[in-house]
Amino acid sequence: MRKTVAILFILLGVVLSAGGFFLAIPQDPLGSSPKMPFASLVFILGVMLVFLSAVVYELMPDKE
C-alpha cells in the first residue's frame, strides 16, 4: 500500500512540475510574462510532492 501511495505522489509531482515548467514559458519571444501567472508555484509544488513521496514511504505502515 505504501509503495502505491509513494508512486502516486511521484507521478503527481512529476506531472505538476512538468506542467508548471511548460506553463512558465513566455507567450511571445520578446516578452517576459509567463502563460500562467503562478506557474512557478505549480512547479515548486510538484517538486515538493516528489520529495514528500520519500516521507510518505517511510512513515506509512507496511502491510505484513
C-alpha positions as CSV (number, residue, x, y, z in Angstrom):
1,M,0.0,0.0,0.0
2,R,2.7,2.4,0.9
3,K,4.6,1.7,-2.3
4,T,1.5,2.6,-4.3
5,V,0.9,5.8,-2.5
6,A,4.5,6.8,-2.9
7,I,4.4,6.1,-6.6
8,L,1.2,8.2,-6.9
9,F,3.0,11.1,-5.1
10,I,5.9,10.8,-7.5
11,L,3.7,10.7,-10.6
12,L,1.6,13.6,-9.5
13,G,4.7,15.6,-8.6
14,V,6.4,14.9,-12.0
15,V,3.2,15.9,-13.8
16,L,2.8,19.1,-11.8
17,S,6.4,20.1,-12.1
18,A,6.5,19.4,-15.9
19,G,3.2,21.3,-16.3
20,G,4.4,24.2,-14.3
21,F,7.7,24.3,-16.2
22,F,5.9,24.5,-19.6
23,L,3.3,27.0,-18.3
24,A,6.2,29.3,-17.3
25,I,7.4,29.6,-20.8
26,P,6.7,33.2,-22.1
27,Q,3.9,33.6,-24.7
28,D,5.9,35.7,-27.0
29,P,9.6,35.5,-27.8
30,L,10.3,39.1,-26.6
31,G,8.0,39.2,-23.6
32,S,8.8,38.0,-20.1
33,S,5.3,37.2,-18.8
34,P,4.6,33.5,-18.4
35,K,1.5,31.8,-19.8
36,M,0.1,31.4,-16.3
37,P,0.9,33.9,-13.6
38,F,1.7,31.4,-10.8
39,A,3.4,28.7,-12.9
40,S,6.4,28.8,-10.7
41,L,4.3,27.8,-7.7
42,V,2.9,24.8,-9.6
43,F,6.4,23.8,-10.4
44,I,7.6,24.1,-6.8
45,L,4.5,22.2,-5.6
46,G,5.4,19.4,-8.0
47,V,9.0,19.2,-6.7
48,M,7.8,19.2,-3.1
49,L,5.4,16.3,-3.8
50,V,8.3,14.3,-5.3
51,F,10.4,14.8,-2.2
52,L,7.4,14.1,0.1
53,S,7.0,10.7,-1.5
54,A,10.0,9.5,0.4
55,V,8.5,10.8,3.7
56,V,5.2,9.1,2.9
57,Y,7.0,5.8,2.1
58,E,8.9,5.9,5.3
59,L,6.1,6.9,7.6
60,M,3.3,4.8,6.3
61,P,3.0,1.4,8.0
62,D,3.7,-1.6,5.8
63,K,1.0,-4.3,5.5
64,E,2.5,-7.6,6.5
